[in-house]
Amino acid sequence: MKTVHPSIVLGAYTWDQDRLPRDEFQIRGQDLNQAMDANGWKAMFIYGDADEHSVLAYYTNFVPRVRWTIAMIPREGEPRLLVSMSSRDMPAMKLMTWITDVVSGWQWEAGFDPWIAGLKGDVPIGVGTIGFERMQPRLFRSVEKSIGERVRLSPAQGFEGATRSLRPRELSLLRESCAVVKAASAAMVRAWRDGANAEGAVLEGERVARSLAAQDVRTLVSLDGGRTLVPFRGEFKPAGDSLVAHFAVKVQGFWSELFVTASNGPSAFPKVEKALEALKAAVKPGVVGEDLHSKAIQALGTRAIHPVLTSSVGRRVGLSLDEGCPLRADDASPMVAGYVYSLHVGTRDDKGGAIASAMVAITAKGAEVLCESGDALAG
């Protein structure tokens, strides 16, 4: 689910070495080493910014609060993080990563050029890049000026949107993220039932998420009974008869999300709950998206899928809110044990709409529900 990115990423940002010890990043870094060996590269550069940093966070644990960061990881030697913040911020930035050499990107010639000069090999020296297609032209020109003819940059394939099964440590962190989104969504529903309007209820949910050390919070809320969902506007319109919202949080680098529909009376869209139950019962290794999409359509009857879901009944979630594999009518990719999906179903009519969702971890024989819309309603 695409939501508006906040101006400044607030929240708790540290490297929890008890949950993710250094050997975890040594295991992850084997992918980079294999790519360097296979392509003859002497190093790899990973670019990330405040908007998209899933690969950067995966290999370094670093999440840019603002602007950009480049991780420069050599095949031999010590890596460096170049962070677009002032030098006085570097002590705080070092708390977020296992990399000890963290320098300000504002001092480009002192931070980038000497490190590049230390690379050894036949000219042109090969360096693989990840995420450089999102780099702003001005920054890329600085990179080109520094490397000259001595270094040749080559895009690395297969890293962004990579299909990785979550290991036990990672699944543990995602469970924690699900616990936070459950608590925050439940707080949102309670606030609405206590008389808050839709946007006021969402703010209460975000307050709870931040208090539980969420690194990031993204929300959408309906101001027209569920027909459409919009970012926070600060209009604070009077509370209606229903609350329809999307709530997503990032905790320790991992995302979780819930769609929540609450009402003052019986549900006007009972088929939405029926469709979600059908999806939860069907997910398991080997099931393909087109089959799940068909089950949801069958459960909804004559009603179409809510347009906010872009014809999908789910997708993979992890270090990004959208790791691919959308569960659409034309999706033939099988579910794999170790993947985590967000399942979602919704519909609407001229008067309103409803959306429900669940986060599920695919296991060897089936699936485990990590959180679902009903958790927020029960809280």
C-alpha positions as CSV (number, residue, x, y, z in Angstrom):
1,M,0.0,0.0,0.0
2,K,1.4,3.3,-1.1
3,T,0.9,6.1,1.4
4,V,2.3,9.6,1.8
5,H,5.8,9.7,3.1
6,P,6.2,12.0,6.2
7,S,8.5,15.0,5.9
8,I,10.8,13.8,8.7
9,V,11.1,10.2,9.8
10,L,10.6,10.3,13.5
11,G,10.9,7.3,15.9
12,A,13.3,5.0,17.6
13,Y,16.4,4.3,15.7
14,T,19.2,2.2,17.3
15,W,21.0,-1.1,16.5
16,D,19.6,-3.7,18.9
17,Q,22.6,-6.0,19.1
18,D,20.7,-8.5,21.2
19,R,18.1,-9.0,18.5
20,L,20.4,-8.6,15.5
21,P,24.0,-9.4,16.4
22,R,26.8,-8.7,14.0
23,D,26.9,-12.3,12.8
24,E,23.4,-11.7,11.3
25,F,24.9,-9.0,9.0
26,Q,27.8,-11.3,8.2
27,I,25.3,-13.9,7.0
28,R,23.4,-11.2,5.0
29,G,26.6,-9.9,3.5
30,Q,27.4,-13.2,1.8
31,D,25.0,-12.1,-1.0
32,L,27.2,-9.1,-1.6
33,N,30.4,-11.1,-1.5
34,Q,29.1,-13.6,-4.0
35,A,28.0,-10.8,-6.4
36,M,31.4,-9.2,-6.1
37,D,33.2,-12.4,-6.8
38,A,31.0,-13.4,-9.7
39,N,31.4,-10.0,-11.4
40,G,35.0,-9.2,-10.5
41,W,33.9,-6.1,-8.5
42,K,36.1,-4.7,-5.8
43,A,33.3,-3.1,-3.9
44,M,29.6,-2.4,-3.9
45,F,27.7,0.9,-3.3
46,I,24.2,0.8,-1.8
47,Y,22.1,3.9,-2.0
48,G,19.1,4.6,0.1
49,D,17.1,7.6,1.2
50,A,14.4,8.5,3.6
51,D,11.7,7.3,1.2
52,E,13.2,3.9,0.1
53,H,16.0,2.2,2.0
54,S,15.0,-1.4,2.3
55,V,18.2,-2.8,0.8
56,L,20.4,-0.4,2.7
57,A,18.7,-1.3,6.0
58,Y,19.0,-5.0,5.2
59,Y,22.7,-5.0,4.9
60,T,23.7,-2.2,7.3
61,N,20.7,-1.8,9.7
62,F,21.0,2.0,8.9
63,V,17.8,3.9,8.1
64,P,18.2,7.5,6.7
65,R,16.1,9.9,8.8
66,V,16.3,12.5,6.1
67,R,18.0,12.8,2.6
68,W,20.3,10.1,1.5
69,T,23.0,7.6,2.6
70,I,25.6,5.6,0.6
71,A,27.0,2.4,2.0
72,M,30.5,1.6,0.5
73,I,31.2,-2.0,1.1
74,P,34.6,-3.4,-0.2
75,R,35.3,-7.1,-0.9
76,E,38.4,-6.6,1.3
77,G,38.8,-3.9,4.0
78,E,36.4,-1.8,6.1
79,P,33.1,-0.5,4.9
80,R,32.0,3.2,5.2
81,L,28.7,4.9,5.5
82,L,28.4,8.3,3.9
83,V,25.4,10.1,5.5
84,S,23.8,13.3,4.3
85,M,23.8,15.0,7.6
86,S,26.2,17.3,9.5
87,S,29.3,16.0,11.2
88,R,27.8,16.8,14.6
89,D,25.1,14.2,13.9
90,M,27.5,11.4,13.2
91,P,27.7,10.1,16.8
92,A,24.0,9.6,16.8
93,M,24.1,8.0,13.4
94,K,26.7,5.5,14.5
95,L,24.2,4.0,17.0
96,M,22.1,2.7,14.1
97,T,24.6,0.4,12.4
98,W,27.3,-2.2,12.8
99,I,29.5,-0.2,10.5
100,T,32.0,1.8,12.6
101,D,33.2,4.2,9.9
102,V,30.3,6.7,9.5
103,V,31.1,10.1,8.0
104,S,29.2,13.1,6.8
105,G,28.3,13.2,3.2
106,W,28.4,17.0,3.3
107,Q,32.2,16.8,3.3
108,W,32.2,14.8,0.1
109,E,35.9,15.2,-0.9
110,A,37.0,14.1,2.6
111,G,34.5,11.2,2.8
112,F,34.2,9.7,-0.6
113,D,37.4,10.4,-2.5
114,P,39.9,8.9,-0.1
115,W,37.9,5.7,0.3
116,I,37.7,5.3,-3.5
117,A,41.5,6.0,-3.7
118,G,42.1,3.0,-1.4
119,L,40.5,0.5,-3.8
120,K,43.2,-1.7,-5.4
121,G,42.9,-3.4,-8.8
122,D,43.3,-3.0,-12.5
123,V,41.8,0.2,-14.0
124,P,39.0,0.5,-14.5
125,I,38.1,-1.0,-11.1
126,G,34.6,-2.6,-11.1
127,V,32.1,-1.5,-8.5
128,G,28.5,-2.8,-8.3
129,T,25.7,-0.4,-7.4
130,I,22.3,-0.8,-5.8
131,G,19.6,1.9,-5.9
132,F,21.6,4.4,-7.9
133,E,18.7,4.8,-10.4
134,R,16.9,6.7,-7.6
135,M,19.9,9.0,-6.9
136,Q,19.4,12.7,-7.6
137,P,21.3,13.9,-10.6
138,R,23.4,16.4,-8.6
139,L,24.6,13.7,-6.3
140,F,25.3,11.3,-9.1
141,R,27.4,14.0,-10.9
142,S,29.5,14.2,-7.7
143,V,30.0,10.5,-7.8
144,E,31.0,10.6,-11.4
145,K,33.4,13.4,-10.8
146,S,35.1,11.6,-8.0
147,I,35.5,8.2,-9.7
148,G,36.6,9.6,-13.1
149,E,37.9,6.9,-15.4
150,R,39.5,4.9,-12.6
151,V,36.2,3.2,-11.5
152,R,33.5,1.7,-13.6
153,L,30.0,1.4,-12.0
154,S,27.7,-1.5,-12.9
155,P,24.2,-2.0,-11.6
156,A,23.8,-5.1,-9.5
157,Q,20.9,-7.3,-10.4
158,G,18.5,-9.2,-8.1
159,F,18.9,-7.2,-4.9
160,E,16.0,-4.8,-4.9
161,G,12.7,-6.7,-4.4
162,A,14.7,-9.9,-3.8
163,T,12.7,-12.9,-2.7
164,R,14.2,-13.8,0.6
165,S,12.6,-16.1,3.1
166,L,12.7,-14.6,6.6
167,R,15.0,-16.3,9.1
168,P,13.9,-16.9,12.7
169,R,15.5,-13.6,13.9
170,E,13.8,-11.6,11.2
171,L,10.4,-13.2,11.8
172,S,10.7,-12.4,15.5
173,L,11.2,-8.7,14.6
174,L,8.2,-8.8,12.2
175,R,6.1,-10.3,15.0
176,E,7.1,-7.4,17.2
177,S,6.1,-5.0,14.4
178,C,2.7,-6.8,14.2
179,A,2.2,-6.4,17.9
180,V,2.8,-2.6,17.6
181,V,0.3,-2.3,14.7
182,K,-2.3,-4.2,16.6
183,A,-1.9,-2.0,19.7
184,A,-1.9,1.2,17.6
185,S,-4.9,0.2,15.5
186,A,-6.8,-0.9,18.7
187,A,-6.1,2.5,20.2
188,M,-7.4,4.2,17.1
189,V,-10.7,2.3,17.2
190,R,-11.1,3.0,20.9
191,A,-10.6,6.7,20.3
192,W,-13.2,6.7,17.6
193,R,-15.7,4.8,19.7
194,D,-15.1,7.3,22.5
195,G,-16.2,10.1,20.2
196,A,-13.1,11.2,18.2
197,N,-13.5,11.9,14.5
198,A,-11.6,9.8,12.0
199,E,-8.4,11.9,11.8
200,G,-8.4,12.4,15.6
201,A,-8.6,8.6,16.0
202,V,-5.7,8.1,13.6
203,L,-3.6,10.6,15.5
204,E,-4.2,8.6,18.7
205,G,-3.1,5.4,17.0
206,E,0.0,7.1,15.8
207,R,0.8,8.4,19.3
208,V,0.6,4.9,20.7
209,A,2.7,3.5,17.9
210,R,5.4,6.1,18.5
211,S,5.3,5.3,22.3
212,L,6.0,1.7,21.4
213,A,9.2,2.6,19.5
214,A,7.8,2.6,16.0
215,Q,10.4,3.9,13.6
216,D,7.8,5.1,11.1
217,V,4.0,5.3,10.8
218,R,2.0,5.6,7.6
219,T,-1.8,6.1,7.6
220,L,-4.7,6.6,5.3
221,V,-8.2,7.4,6.5
222,S,-11.6,7.6,4.9
223,L,-13.6,10.9,5.3
224,D,-16.6,9.6,3.2
225,G,-17.6,6.4,4.9
226,G,-15.1,4.1,3.3
227,R,-15.6,5.0,-0.4
228,T,-12.1,6.5,-0.6
229,L,-9.0,6.7,1.6
230,V,-6.8,9.8,1.9
231,P,-3.7,11.0,3.8
232,F,-4.1,13.0,6.9
233,R,-5.4,16.5,6.1
234,G,-6.1,18.0,9.5
235,E,-9.7,18.8,8.6
236,F,-11.1,16.9,11.7
237,K,-14.6,16.5,10.2
238,P,-17.3,15.2,12.6
239,A,-17.3,11.5,13.3
240,G,-19.5,9.4,11.1
241,D,-21.1,6.0,11.5
242,S,-18.1,4.1,10.4
243,L,-14.3,4.3,10.6
244,V,-12.2,2.9,7.7
245,A,-8.4,3.3,7.9
246,H,-5.1,1.9,6.8
247,F,-2.4,1.8,9.5
248,A,1.2,0.7,8.9
249,V,4.2,0.8,11.2
250,K,7.9,0.0,10.9
251,V,9.6,-1.5,13.9
252,Q,13.3,-2.6,13.9
253,G,13.3,-2.2,10.1
254,F,10.2,-4.4,9.5
255,W,6.8,-3.2,8.3
256,S,3.4,-4.5,9.3
257,E,0.0,-3.1,8.3
258,L,-3.7,-3.4,8.9
259,F,-6.9,-2.2,7.2
260,V,-9.5,-1.6,9.9
261,T,-13.3,-1.0,9.4
262,A,-15.3,-0.2,12.5
263,S,-19.0,0.7,12.7
264,N,-21.6,1.7,15.3
265,G,-23.9,-1.1,14.2
266,P,-23.9,-4.3,12.2
267,S,-21.4,-4.5,9.3
268,A,-22.9,-3.2,6.1
269,F,-20.4,-5.4,4.2
270,P,-20.4,-8.8,5.8
271,K,-19.0,-10.4,2.6
272,V,-15.7,-8.6,3.2
273,E,-15.1,-10.5,6.4
274,K,-16.2,-13.7,4.6
275,A,-13.7,-13.1,1.8
276,L,-10.8,-12.5,4.2
277,E,-11.7,-15.7,6.1
278,A,-11.6,-17.6,2.7
279,L,-8.1,-16.1,2.0
280,K,-6.7,-17.1,5.4
281,A,-8.0,-20.6,5.0
282,A,-6.5,-21.0,1.5
283,V,-2.9,-19.6,2.0
284,K,-0.1,-22.2,2.1
285,P,3.1,-23.0,0.2
286,G,2.5,-23.5,-3.5
287,V,-0.8,-21.5,-3.7
288,V,-0.7,-18.9,-6.4
289,G,-2.1,-15.4,-6.4
290,E,-4.7,-16.0,-9.1
291,D,-6.3,-18.7,-7.0
292,L,-6.5,-16.5,-4.0
293,H,-7.9,-13.6,-6.1
294,S,-10.5,-16.0,-7.4
295,K,-11.6,-17.0,-3.9
296,A,-11.9,-13.4,-2.8
297,I,-14.0,-12.5,-5.9
298,Q,-16.2,-15.5,-5.3
299,A,-16.8,-14.5,-1.7
300,L,-17.6,-10.9,-2.6
301,G,-20.3,-12.1,-5.0
302,T,-21.4,-9.3,-7.4
303,R,-19.3,-6.6,-5.6
304,A,-16.0,-5.5,-7.1
305,I,-12.7,-5.2,-5.2
306,H,-12.3,-1.8,-3.6
307,P,-10.3,0.4,-6.0
308,V,-7.8,1.5,-3.2
309,L,-6.5,-2.1,-3.4
310,T,-5.6,-1.8,-7.1
311,S,-7.1,-5.1,-8.1
312,S,-5.0,-7.0,-5.6
313,V,-5.9,-9.1,-2.6
314,G,-2.4,-9.0,-1.0
315,R,1.3,-8.7,-1.5
316,R,4.6,-9.6,0.3
317,V,5.6,-7.3,3.2
318,G,8.9,-7.1,5.2
319,L,11.6,-4.5,5.0
320,S,9.3,-2.7,2.6
321,L,5.6,-2.2,2.6
322,D,5.6,-3.6,-0.9
323,E,8.1,-6.4,-1.6
324,G,6.3,-7.5,-4.7
325,C,4.3,-10.6,-5.5
326,P,0.9,-8.9,-5.8
327,L,-1.9,-11.4,-5.5
328,R,-3.8,-10.5,-8.6
329,A,-5.9,-12.4,-11.2
330,D,-2.9,-12.9,-13.4
331,D,-0.4,-13.8,-10.7
332,A,1.1,-17.3,-11.1
333,S,3.9,-17.0,-8.6
334,P,3.6,-19.6,-5.8
335,M,3.7,-18.8,-2.1
336,V,6.9,-20.0,-0.3
337,A,7.5,-20.9,3.3
338,G,9.3,-18.1,5.1
339,Y,7.5,-15.3,3.2
340,V,5.1,-12.9,4.9
341,Y,2.1,-11.5,3.1
342,S,-0.5,-8.9,3.8
343,L,-3.9,-10.2,2.7
344,H,-6.6,-7.6,2.1
345,V,-10.1,-7.6,0.8
346,G,-12.6,-4.7,0.4
347,T,-15.4,-3.3,-1.5
348,R,-17.7,-0.2,-1.7
349,D,-21.0,1.1,-3.0
350,D,-22.5,4.6,-3.4
351,K,-22.9,5.0,0.4
352,G,-19.6,3.7,1.8
353,G,-17.1,0.9,1.9
354,A,-15.2,-1.6,4.0
355,I,-11.7,-3.1,3.9
356,A,-10.3,-5.9,6.1
357,S,-6.8,-7.4,6.2
358,A,-4.5,-9.9,7.9
359,M,-0.7,-10.4,8.1
360,V,0.3,-14.1,7.5
361,A,3.6,-16.0,7.7
362,I,3.7,-18.9,5.3
363,T,4.8,-22.0,7.1
364,A,5.9,-25.5,5.9
365,K,2.3,-26.8,5.9
366,G,0.1,-23.7,6.0
367,A,0.2,-20.2,7.4
368,E,0.2,-18.5,10.7
369,V,-1.9,-15.4,11.2
370,L,0.3,-12.7,12.8
371,C,-2.3,-10.0,13.1
372,E,-5.7,-9.2,11.6
373,S,-8.3,-6.5,11.5
374,G,-10.3,-8.2,14.2
375,D,-7.5,-7.7,16.7
376,A,-8.1,-3.9,16.5
377,L,-11.8,-4.3,16.9
378,A,-11.5,-6.6,19.9
379,G,-9.1,-4.3,21.6
